[in-house]
Amino acid sequence: MKLTKRQSASTSSANAVNRRAFLKGSGIAAGGAAFMSMLPPAMMQKAEAAESKMHSYDDGDITKKRSVCTHCSVGCGVVAEVQNGVWIGQEPSFEHPFNLGSHCAKGASVREHGHGDKRLKYPLKKVNGKWTRVSWEQAIDEIGDQMLDIREKSGPDSVYWLGSAKYSNEQAYLFRKFAALWGSNNVDHQARICHSTTVAGVANTWGYGAMTNSYNDIHNSKAIFIIGANPAEAHPVSLQHIFRGKERGAPVIVVDPRFTRTAAHADQFIRIRPGTDVPFVWGMLWHIFKNGWEDKKFIEQRVYGMDEIRKEVAKWDPAEVERVSGAKEKDVYQAAKTMAEHRPGTFVWCMGGTQHTIGNNNTRAYCIFQLALGNMGVSGGGTNIFRGHDNVQGATDLGVLSHTLPGYYGLSEGAWKHWARVWDVDFDWLKNRFDQQSYEVSEVEGEEGTTGGSGATPMFTNGIPVSRWIDGVLEDKENIAQKEAIKAMVLWGHAPNSQTRGPEMKAAMEKLDLLVIVDPYPTVSAVMNDRTDGVYLLPAATQFETYGSVTSSNRSVQWREQIISPLFESLPDHTIIYKFAKKFGYEKELCKNITVNGEEPYIEDITREFNRGMWTVGYTGQTPERMKLQAANLHTFDKTTLRAQGGPCDGEYYGLPWPCWGTAEMKHPGSPILYDTSVPVSEGGLPFRARFGVEHNGVNILAENSYTAGSDIEDGYPEFTADMLKELGWWHELTAEEQQEAEGKNWKTDLSGGIQRVVINHGCAPYGNAKARAIVWQFPDPVPIHREALYTNRHDLVEKYPTYEDRRSFYRLPTRYGSIQAKDFTQDYPLLMTSGRLVEYEGGGDETRSNPWLAELQQDMFIEINPADANNAGVTHGEQVWVDGPEGGSIKVMAFVTERVERGVVFMPFHFGGHYQGENLHDKYPEGTAPHVLGESCNVVFTYGYDSVTAMQETKVSLCRVRAA
């Protein structure tokens, strides 16, 4: 039972209420006795000193359950108190090594999910413009019949399966498998629009596309460099780890277009123009190379292509850096000097660096900076990449993506055959589930197994990414590299207002034959379109109403307990997946080796199945038993190293951070710091991955005189295969059963794990030992370079720093670059626009704006605007203004006049929805489900623009104008 009894319709910003008015309107400020009378007995307790239990209650048995916060990727521990099946109390886990007994505003209020009346309570469909209640059976039958009809007429790619970073690992894996059995790679999730450029850029630099160290390891950093990230609001609990490093003497440098709450804690803050990360980073390297501060030995032994970087960096002298980015020479020099003198230093970034048409260039530049200083593979160093949602790392790892299968195996025939073996399904049967026609595509190489070119069939080519699904609906079918345009869209745990080009998204929703929304809340998807039929809302349970594993940003895999049973008529995601598979006739293939209880697949069996196949990234050692044992012994893990000191998990790292090599019987402890050669592989050490061959252009790209401690091969070496074991004389160390399974296989396709076991016994890394590469020869820009945004405010720089040429087929769709940038929009749209997060809300904000505790704190959608720009527009602080974008979108928001943003730059948060171009959509929600706070989505005015490698949307640079409402 939540504490808010009454809620009036959400109002516009102009009618916002203050704290006291909010409490009064919510029925809380009417007096203590009246307030208490609203509460059920289970929510009333006597305040007294804590004893052995977290709280004392007069009656009833209380059970404590351990879970993990469902908001950001820090992975904070939650302790829930349950009485008679009701979630009655919550505290942060004081033993948890990540949050150390703390919560942010969002984490402190997650119990609302188990009580809030804004939840979607039962399946609904729209009939003649009205929401009508239906049963699950009716909903699945009607949706399934329509989808099967669409599949028959238009092919399997005409249905888009959009998954979620809110899945558990098990649900994410089952969903990707489900989509494969349906016969399509048109499957994706939020990682595409938050950190896809990180994964591509980082993985193609040194092998894995993930955080290399951990939040806790920042305690050991000698310098902390934060660019394009605002952890004080986006990852609040992570700030305590940053502060621990700062307390130990590490200077904090923040580089951002906006003076953020994180910048307020910095020793040095440098403001740059949005979209100029590469010039700034190259500007720092200019000083480092000039002064000889680079780590020459590290570069010689472990880096390929740094000489080409030197040539590019030489172009970015202090004058050019300031001309393009706005950063002054003295500031750039000071930042470079600080990082050079305080080693090891860490590099932190988030979506401020990723959401650009050159996002992959940004992330590779960050990596190259760390390579130049030798800051990789050491405690206190690394690239600490702060992911967004609680399981966006896990959902990425488990392959809820249009360009790969689970474990980053890609889409090659070999990858499909590997997973067909894991799934125990016939490869030819699986292949025939896909459209057999060939289409001409032009893919960017660099992701494992990616294929392309004339004659490629959809099974082996990248599907349409979520960032472009609207074009998959609206584009002429002749221009799409698949049989038909998208006819049916499934938005599963996704906020559409987090995507750009709102008006075109609305048009796409209205053009579809079928729109299906699966979520605990209705989301903006239910109201931003004007459809009168063909829309279904299916209530999913939250992660607190089920159980399973979740992967935090530092690659640690944690186990959640189920706190309460699913509320109302909601169902767990894996149950809904099974229901659809049963309707489509392939539930037996989906769960061939997975026990099904009624219609609910057994979570532990799903975990064991992906344990059997995820050799590439080492998701093989984290069995349910090991994860549950760690969850029961949190107190034994060191709060800095994350290693257990004694107890049943002695020597293991918390969460068994991947890669956790081999089978569980090997008891690998996990890899807390990637690429640390000072530690044996068996204890978590690693070199850089030999993912890109042994030489390029006749030059060796394997490591030279660098290897992990205890390695029997004291130099670089390629990835291991069965033949390589034979050549080394190690083949006989496999058992007979392992030899039979491993014959003709390699370290990532040997299902026995024997190759990995033997290789690690010899002190080697299964994936080889190579140099990191500063040059990615498969990418449009092999060396990271600066290119102006499509909607740049500096059109005078376009001639020297142009964007790409338009592409005919990229992720199956034509993609525009130069044809947009050719026009100068600044006369009509003079303000540079960027976006970001607020501490109170998460993602598109549907669930957090439905939480009264958070809604009370932040009630208005707003635009931050510099006083000079506000004066020029004739607006004052607190007034309503129109924000117009160059593609026709307009939104009505409150003006927040502040010097947080410099003149010519504006900022908006992206968590709001429920208003559309001045219209309040409150009454379009199913009765009683409208969030407490509604507002305009900034993405109605954010514009076209996609990264050249991953199709990441560009939400950190565009243009707008502001005018009085």
Protein Blocks (a to p, Z undefined) as FASTA:
>chain_A
ZZbfbdcddddfklcccfklmmmmnopmnojklmmmmpcfklgccdddddfbmbdcfedc
ddddddddfkbmnopacddddeehiafbdcddfkbmklnopacfklmmmmmmmmpckbcf
bdcddeehiacdddfklmmmmmmmmmmmmmmmnojklpccdddfkbcfklmmmmmmmmmm
nopabdcdfklmmmmmmmmmmmmmnopacdfbbfklmmmpcbdcdehiafklmmmmlmmm
mmmmmmnopacddddfbdcfklmmpfbdcdddehilmmmmmmmmmmmmmnopacfklmmm
mpghklmmmmmmmmmgfklmmmmnopafklmmmmmmmmmmmccddddddfklmmcfklmm
mmmmmmmmmmmnopghiahiajddddfbfklmmmmmnopafkbcehhlojafklmmmmmm
mnopafklmmmmpcfbdcdddddehiehiaedehiafklgccddfklmmmmmmpcfklpc
cfbdcfbdcdehiafklpghkllmmmmmmmpmbdcdddfbebjmlmmpccfbhiacdddd
dfklggcddddfkopacddddfbdcehjbccfklmmmmmmmmnopmmmmmmmgccehjac
cfklmmmmmmmmmmmnopalmcfklmmmmmmmmmmpcfklopaeejjkgoiaehiaacde
hjfklopgbjfbghiakbcfknopacdddfebjbeehiafbdehiacehiabgcdddddd
fklmmmnopmmmpcfklmmmmgopafklmmnommmmmmmmnopafkbpadddfbdfkbmb
lbacddddfbdcblmlmmmmccddddfbgghiacdfklmmmpccklmmmbccdddddfkb
gcjllmmmmpmklmmmomcdcddddfklmmmnopaehiacddddfeopacdddddddfkb
cghiacddfkbghiaehiacklmpcehiacfbdcddfklmpccdddfklopacfkbccdd
dddZZ
